[in-house]
């Protein structure tokens, strides 16, 4: 009898421990969002645009129905949460944000501050924090989600992947996830940056399927430079060269190309293969100095000038030219950021805080002002490792060949 009672009690306890599905939602009742754009309207309200996937259209097991692969829902509100809730009046499904890939904020809104937008997203447990944050430069954020893109059916996925690819292959941009942005805003020792994006062509025409039925779409999206912030407000932009310099200082460069001018006025291209960056601070009798050291390993990628790459002195000359070029763009970028923006986007403040906590306390939260007047020295060391499978330039080989033929004909 006791054994039977014990078995019943055990079964009852196991049943109680099983989790039910009381709070579950069927997939057919969800509208999965991939991109969110936020604009500020003239009346002060926020226009929130959400790019939702049409699952039936992008499914690999079904043929296309001729519809757009995504649908854009829009609503206004005094807050982001109000606008999203208001979308229920036009959407037959609940907006599901756990798969979000891109958050786009208009430049106009970013210049007034993005705290309110970020606050809602950071509080809502539905959002993960691995999506990228970008700024719509000189335009509206909603337009970036209207453009239908080739290769990737879902435009938000195209934006997400092309940003990562741009940082990896060229380095004028940098991937800033939501977590990264929040950490920069609250750290006190580094101010935020975010990649910028522009619409090339007409956004309304780009929203039609005809935009992706041609091999050369007229309406595209392009990443351009980095937005510079102070606290939560956008205060200016770095151009392409300055954005690459920022990435060199931060050690974000994975692969890139640097063009140099030879003595004959033609170009030689070096492909950056590996970089190592180090930012240091030094405090001596309350006098602070900063330094940025960069080590680069590069290969010769393309030669359009007559240069003897087999000579060691020519290689050393190339290394010195590259060091001078990188040192100049880094120094000029640092100078502009210090004098014009007065915002430490590089993170020198974090180094000061880490190594000199007592000095940091004396600054009393005024690090940006101190950064603007603190000298920064730049040192670059470049090593060229490989010359490619051809040791001389095609120009030089052709020149030597024609010279040789001429001398033979003369004989």
C-alpha positions as a printed NumPy array, in Angstrom:
array([[  0.   ,   0.   ,   0.   ],
       [  2.767,   2.421,   0.93 ],
       [  4.687,   1.592,  -2.261],
       [  1.606,   2.284,  -4.377],
       [  1.011,   5.602,  -2.602],
       [  4.655,   6.604,  -3.101],
       [  4.394,   5.872,  -6.834],
       [  1.255,   8.004,  -7.134],
       [  2.863,  10.875,  -5.251],
       [  5.97 ,  10.68 ,  -7.466],
       [  3.861,  10.78 , -10.649],
       [  1.853,  13.722,  -9.285],
       [  5.011,  15.703,  -8.48 ],
       [  6.449,  15.029, -11.944],
       [  3.268,  16.311, -13.551],
       [  3.462,  19.509, -11.524],
       [  7.053,  20.044, -12.64 ],
       [  6.17 ,  19.866, -16.337],
       [  6.09 ,  23.298, -18.009],
       [  2.936,  24.119, -19.865],
       [  2.419,  26.313, -22.94 ],
       [  0.037,  28.764, -21.353],
       [  1.971,  31.765, -22.725],
       [  2.901,  30.363, -26.137],
       [  1.912,  31.947, -29.446],
       [  1.441,  30.04 , -32.677],
       [  3.868,  30.911, -35.479],
       [  0.919,  31.652, -37.76 ],
       [ -0.101,  34.421, -35.375],
       [  3.271,  36.217, -35.509],
       [  4.683,  38.827, -37.892],
       [  8.472,  38.397, -37.732],
       [ 10.282,  41.73 , -37.974],
       [ 13.786,  41.998, -39.451],
       [ 14.303,  45.758, -39.539],
       [ 13.03 ,  48.785, -37.602],
       [ 13.397,  52.421, -38.673],
       [ 12.606,  55.443, -36.505],
       [ 12.033,  58.981, -37.825],
       [ 11.044,  62.188, -36.075],
       [  8.042,  63.99 , -37.58 ],
       [  7.489,  67.743, -37.704],
       [  4.856,  67.536, -34.964],
       [  7.376,  65.909, -32.615],
       [  5.908,  62.427, -32.894],
       [  7.945,  59.386, -33.861],
       [  7.247,  57.466, -37.064],
       [  8.185,  53.822, -36.557],
       [  8.541,  51.587, -39.625],
       [  8.883,  47.816, -39.247],
       [  9.961,  45.484, -42.053],
       [  8.099,  42.189, -41.681],
       [  8.895,  38.999, -43.597],
       [  6.3  ,  37.452, -45.9  ],
       [  7.096,  33.849, -44.963],
       [  5.118,  32.393, -47.839],
       [  7.079,  34.45 , -50.368],
       [ 10.594,  33.717, -49.091],
       [  9.984,  30.035, -48.343],
       [ 12.357,  27.817, -50.341],
       [  9.782,  25.016, -50.573],
       [  7.179,  27.111, -52.341],
       [  7.183,  28.945, -55.627],
       [  7.017,  32.704, -55.639],
       [  3.55 ,  34.233, -55.664],
       [  4.775,  37.487, -57.166],
       [  4.393,  39.423, -53.925],
       [  7.063,  41.485, -52.22 ],
       [  9.186,  39.328, -49.857],
       [  8.628,  41.87 , -47.086],
       [  5.863,  44.176, -45.875],
       [  6.456,  47.568, -44.262],
       [  4.159,  48.492, -41.387],
       [  4.171,  52.079, -40.133],
       [  2.576,  54.001, -37.291],
       [  3.095,  57.24 , -35.361],
       [  3.25 ,  57.799, -31.648],
       [  4.732,  59.981, -28.957],
       [  6.918,  57.01 , -28.021],
       [  8.255,  53.973, -29.853],
       [  6.124,  51.622, -27.769],
       [  2.947,  53.561, -28.577],
       [  3.696,  53.497, -32.306],
       [  4.373,  49.747, -32.324],
       [  1.178,  49.015, -30.373],
       [ -0.757,  51.168, -32.825],
       [  0.372,  48.912, -35.681],
       [ -2.131,  46.337, -34.452],
       [ -4.786,  48.395, -36.267],
       [ -3.229,  47.465, -39.639],
       [ -1.441,  44.167, -38.948],
       [ -3.385,  40.913, -38.607],
       [ -0.521,  39.414, -36.592],
       [  1.466,  40.376, -33.5  ],
       [  4.841,  41.976, -34.254],
       [  7.638,  39.644, -33.098],
       [ 11.027,  41.371, -32.682],
       [ 13.364,  38.605, -31.493],
       [ 14.885,  38.158, -34.963],
       [ 15.631,  41.85 , -35.561],
       [ 18.754,  42.414, -37.695],
       [ 18.877,  46.196, -38.226],
       [ 17.804,  49.321, -36.354],
       [ 17.903,  52.468, -38.511],
       [ 17.675,  55.915, -36.921],
       [ 17.31 ,  59.066, -39.001],
       [ 20.032,  61.712, -38.789],
       [ 17.499,  64.354, -37.752],
       [ 16.364,  62.252, -34.791],
       [ 19.938,  61.297, -33.865],
       [ 20.942,  64.969, -33.683],
       [ 18.21 ,  65.542, -31.09 ],
       [ 19.162,  62.464, -29.059],
       [ 18.471,  58.736, -29.229],
       [ 18.086,  57.914, -25.533],
       [ 14.308,  57.482, -25.722],
       [ 14.516,  55.082, -28.674],
       [ 17.199,  52.968, -27.046],
       [ 15.415,  52.954, -23.689],
       [ 12.353,  51.17 , -25.058],
       [ 14.403,  48.524, -26.864],
       [ 16.667,  47.868, -23.88 ],
       [ 13.654,  47.335, -21.598],
       [ 11.573,  45.102, -23.864],
       [ 12.553,  41.475, -23.181],
       [ 11.487,  40.486, -26.705],
       [ 14.519,  42.209, -28.26 ],
       [ 17.893,  40.511, -28.415],
       [ 20.934,  42.796, -28.533],
       [ 22.914,  41.338, -31.434],
       [ 21.361,  43.533, -34.138],
       [ 23.254,  46.386, -35.805],
       [ 22.469,  50.09 , -35.366],
       [ 22.922,  52.441, -38.337],
       [ 22.158,  56.1  , -39.075],
       [ 20.302,  57.282, -42.206],
       [ 22.604,  60.085, -43.335],
       [ 20.819,  63.138, -44.734],
       [ 17.567,  61.283, -45.268],
       [ 14.728,  59.407, -43.7  ],
       [ 15.209,  56.097, -41.952],
       [ 11.975,  54.668, -43.385],
       [ 13.399,  54.921, -46.93 ],
       [ 16.195,  52.462, -46.139],
       [ 13.646,  49.748, -45.376],
       [ 11.633,  50.392, -48.551],
       [ 14.36 ,  49.391, -51.001],
       [ 14.103,  45.827, -52.325],
       [ 17.593,  44.401, -52.68 ],
       [ 19.157,  41.847, -55.042],
       [ 20.815,  38.593, -53.875],
       [ 19.24 ,  38.759, -50.396],
       [ 15.46 ,  38.521, -50.493],
       [ 15.059,  40.305, -47.171],
       [ 16.493,  43.875, -47.333],
       [ 17.269,  43.999, -43.6  ],
       [ 19.423,  40.879, -43.966],
       [ 21.208,  42.527, -46.913],
       [ 21.943,  45.572, -44.743],
       [ 23.18 ,  43.406, -41.876],
       [ 25.482,  41.25 , -44.009],
       [ 26.84 ,  43.993, -46.269],
       [ 27.837,  45.995, -43.188],
       [ 29.861,  43.082, -41.825],
       [ 31.363,  42.434, -45.251],
       [ 32.331,  46.092, -45.665],
       [ 34.175,  46.124, -42.354],
       [ 35.964,  42.885, -43.217],
       [ 37.032,  43.709, -46.796],
       [ 37.461,  47.498, -46.947],
       [ 37.246,  48.966, -43.438],
       [ 35.533,  52.342, -43.866],
       [ 32.675,  51.091, -41.703],
       [ 32.401,  49.237, -38.433],
       [ 29.692,  46.951, -37.083],
       [ 28.082,  48.536, -34.031],
       [ 25.675,  46.215, -32.26 ],
       [ 23.047,  47.476, -29.861],
       [ 25.123,  46.244, -26.906],
       [ 28.205,  48.093, -28.191],
       [ 26.261,  51.336, -28.521],
       [ 24.833,  51.136, -25.005],
       [ 28.259,  50.373, -23.493],
       [ 29.838,  53.346, -25.257],
       [ 27.086,  55.654, -24.041],
       [ 27.373,  54.64 , -20.384],
       [ 31.137,  54.06 , -20.086],
       [ 32.163,  57.732, -19.837],
       [ 35.536,  56.916, -21.389],
       [ 34.443,  56.441, -24.979],
       [ 31.8  ,  58.204, -27.035],
       [ 29.6  ,  56.344, -29.543],
       [ 29.987,  56.021, -33.296],
       [ 27.642,  54.374, -35.803],
       [ 27.859,  53.637, -39.526],
       [ 25.914,  55.841, -41.905],
       [ 23.794,  54.755, -44.853],
       [ 22.317,  56.617, -47.826],
       [ 19.69 ,  55.771, -50.426],
       [ 20.939,  56.005, -54.005],
       [ 18.039,  56.685, -56.35 ],
       [ 14.356,  56.843, -55.474],
       [ 13.081,  54.944, -52.443],
       [  9.521,  54.628, -53.747],
       [ 10.706,  53.173, -57.069],
       [ 13.103,  50.932, -55.166],
       [ 10.198,  49.429, -53.236],
       [  8.804,  47.806, -56.398],
       [  9.753,  44.349, -57.634],
       [ 10.972,  45.858, -60.901],
       [ 13.977,  47.171, -58.945],
       [ 15.378,  43.641, -58.612],
       [ 14.406,  42.274, -62.021],
       [ 17.408,  43.973, -63.623],
       [ 21.126,  43.283, -63.247],
       [ 21.78 ,  46.97 , -62.539],
       [ 19.204,  48.297, -60.049],
       [ 18.998,  52.093, -60.109],
       [ 17.896,  52.264, -56.493],
       [ 20.398,  50.989, -53.953],
       [ 21.652,  51.341, -50.399],
       [ 25.244,  52.341, -49.64 ],
       [ 27.198,  52.647, -46.398],
       [ 29.054,  55.948, -46.049],
       [ 31.346,  56.997, -43.201],
       [ 30.784,  57.051, -39.461],
       [ 28.483,  59.197, -37.356],
       [ 30.194,  60.865, -34.381],
       [ 28.216,  61.186, -31.148],
       [ 28.63 ,  63.054, -27.896],
       [ 26.559,  61.325, -25.248],
       [ 23.372,  60.391, -27.158],
       [ 23.461,  63.161, -29.775],
       [ 24.953,  62.995, -33.261],
       [ 27.334,  65.936, -33.764],
       [ 29.063,  65.224, -37.082],
       [ 30.426,  62.76 , -39.629],
       [ 33.754,  61.206, -40.54 ],
       [ 34.389,  60.798, -44.262],
       [ 35.639,  57.55 , -45.795],
       [ 39.347,  58.226, -45.213],
       [ 38.753,  59.374, -41.633],
       [ 36.549,  56.349, -40.954],
       [ 39.336,  54.035, -42.119],
       [ 41.79 ,  55.947, -39.927],
       [ 39.436,  55.468, -36.972],
       [ 39.412,  51.718, -37.609],
       [ 43.205,  51.619, -37.848],
       [ 43.496,  53.392, -34.485],
       [ 40.931,  51.073, -32.913],
       [ 42.498,  47.95 , -34.467],
       [ 39.322,  47.044, -36.355],
       [ 40.962,  46.594, -39.763],
       [ 40.913,  42.993, -40.987],
       [ 41.638,  43.591, -44.66 ],
       [ 42.015,  46.761, -46.689],
       [ 43.857,  48.396, -49.597],
       [ 46.194,  51.395, -49.434],
       [ 47.264,  53.152, -52.644],
       [ 50.636,  54.889, -52.852],
       [ 52.133,  57.097, -55.571],
       [ 55.437,  55.996, -57.1  ],
       [ 58.179,  58.316, -58.292],
       [ 56.802,  58.18 , -61.854],
       [ 53.374,  59.365, -60.682],
       [ 51.637,  55.993, -61.072],
       [ 50.145,  53.886, -58.301],
       [ 51.041,  50.807, -56.323],
       [ 48.499,  49.065, -54.102],
       [ 49.254,  47.33 , -50.827],
       [ 46.792,  44.896, -49.272],
       [ 46.685,  45.061, -45.502],
       [ 46.665,  41.531, -44.101],
       [ 47.114,  42.014, -40.371],
       [ 47.043,  44.93 , -37.942],
       [ 47.799,  45.355, -34.27 ],
       [ 46.817,  48.557, -32.519],
       [ 47.717,  49.749, -29.047],
       [ 46.448,  52.887, -27.318],
       [ 48.464,  54.058, -24.313],
       [ 48.266,  56.783, -21.71 ],
       [ 51.039,  58.319, -19.642],
       [ 50.655,  60.548, -16.595],
       [ 53.659,  62.469, -15.29 ],
       [ 53.121,  65.066, -12.559],
       [ 49.465,  65.5  , -13.517],
       [ 50.463,  66.038, -17.144],
       [ 48.729,  63.527, -19.395],
       [ 49.859,  62.327, -22.815],
       [ 48.264,  59.829, -25.185],
       [ 49.692,  57.635, -27.929],
       [ 48.439,  55.315, -30.661],
       [ 50.775,  52.636, -32.009],
       [ 49.938,  50.646, -35.13 ],
       [ 51.719,  47.612, -36.565],
       [ 50.753,  46.544, -40.093],
       [ 51.632,  43.55 , -42.239],
       [ 50.849,  43.995, -45.931],
       [ 51.297,  42.348, -49.314],
       [ 51.812,  43.96 , -52.703],
       [ 48.433,  43.7  , -54.44 ],
       [ 48.874,  45.673, -57.681],
       [ 51.728,  47.536, -59.382],
       [ 51.119,  50.101, -62.119],
       [ 54.48 ,  51.854, -61.906],
       [ 58.025,  50.94 , -62.87 ],
       [ 59.55 ,  49.81 , -59.605],
       [ 62.124,  47.109, -58.92 ],
       [ 60.435,  45.041, -56.234],
       [ 63.372,  42.626, -56.109],
       [ 65.521,  45.319, -54.523],
       [ 65.402,  45.485, -50.736],
       [ 65.857,  49.256, -50.677],
       [ 62.716,  49.683, -52.817],
       [ 60.706,  47.569, -50.399],
       [ 61.99 ,  49.618, -47.471],
       [ 61.066,  52.808, -49.316],
       [ 57.521,  51.45 , -49.83 ],
       [ 57.248,  50.603, -46.143],
       [ 58.3  ,  54.128, -45.155],
       [ 55.817,  55.668, -47.597],
       [ 53.028,  53.522, -46.2  ],
       [ 53.989,  54.445, -42.631],
       [ 53.904,  58.121, -43.548],
       [ 50.536,  57.801, -45.291],
       [ 48.882,  55.931, -42.412],
       [ 50.452,  58.213, -39.828],
       [ 49.106,  61.282, -41.656],
       [ 45.509,  60.084, -41.972],
       [ 45.474,  58.925, -38.35 ],
       [ 46.963,  62.191, -37.044],
       [ 44.62 ,  64.328, -39.177],
       [ 41.591,  62.36 , -37.998],
       [ 42.627,  62.651, -34.358],
       [ 43.188,  66.395, -34.77 ],
       [ 39.787,  66.954, -36.366],
       [ 37.951,  64.9  , -33.743],
       [ 39.736,  66.74 , -30.918],
       [ 39.33 ,  70.265, -32.271],
       [ 35.972,  70.098, -34.043],
       [ 33.982,  67.425, -32.214],
       [ 35.725,  67.344, -28.802],
       [ 34.434,  63.799, -28.372],
       [ 36.619,  60.808, -27.498],
       [ 35.264,  58.219, -29.927],
       [ 38.526,  56.229, -29.744],
       [ 38.311,  55.149, -26.116],
       [ 41.435,  56.802, -24.667],
       [ 39.311,  57.71 , -21.657],
       [ 38.809,  54.037, -20.813],
       [ 42.599,  53.611, -20.74 ],
       [ 42.991,  56.62 , -18.425],
       [ 40.258,  55.3  , -16.159],
       [ 41.904,  51.868, -16.021],
       [ 45.47 ,  52.998, -15.325],
       [ 44.938,  56.229, -13.372],
       [ 41.673,  55.952, -11.409],
       [ 42.563,  58.787,  -8.99 ],
       [ 43.29 ,  61.179, -11.87 ],
       [ 40.055,  60.079, -13.508],
       [ 38.087,  61.05 , -10.402],
       [ 39.631,  64.522, -10.476],
       [ 38.234,  65.078, -13.975],
       [ 34.72 ,  64.848, -12.505],
       [ 33.102,  63.644, -15.716],
       [ 34.798,  66.241, -17.943],
       [ 36.976,  63.821, -19.895],
       [ 35.903,  65.053, -23.346],
       [ 37.152,  68.556, -22.55 ],
       [ 40.447,  67.111, -21.304],
       [ 40.751,  64.865, -24.359],
       [ 40.347,  67.836, -26.702],
       [ 43.513,  69.471, -25.345],
       [ 45.679,  66.409, -24.653],
       [ 48.454,  65.717, -27.208],
       [ 48.321,  62.382, -29.031],
       [ 51.398,  60.898, -30.7  ],
       [ 51.05 ,  58.383, -33.545],
       [ 53.588,  55.722, -34.447],
       [ 53.205,  53.294, -37.373],
       [ 55.348,  50.313, -38.286],
       [ 54.736,  48.594, -41.657],
       [ 56.217,  45.347, -42.922],
       [ 55.678,  44.129, -46.495],
       [ 55.639,  40.322, -46.433],
       [ 54.765,  39.12 , -49.928],
       [ 55.223,  40.565, -53.419],
       [ 52.795,  38.28 , -55.271],
       [ 53.527,  35.677, -57.919],
       [ 55.049,  38.295, -60.265],
       [ 58.156,  39.976, -58.886],
       [ 58.109,  42.942, -61.294],
       [ 55.351,  45.223, -62.571],
       [ 53.758,  44.506, -65.956],
       [ 54.808,  47.997, -67.073],
       [ 58.422,  47.278, -66.225],
       [ 58.415,  43.831, -67.861],
       [ 56.889,  45.299, -71.017],
       [ 59.416,  48.151, -70.993],
       [ 62.368,  45.754, -70.597],
       [ 60.988,  43.489, -73.332],
       [ 60.593,  46.342, -75.814],
       [ 64.069,  47.662, -74.959],
       [ 65.567,  44.218, -75.502],
       [ 63.811,  43.828, -78.868],
       [ 64.99 ,  47.268, -79.94 ],
       [ 68.604,  46.459, -79.148],
       [ 68.35 ,  43.153, -81.039],
       [ 66.914,  44.871, -84.104],
       [ 69.687,  47.458, -83.95 ],
       [ 72.257,  44.674, -84.006]])
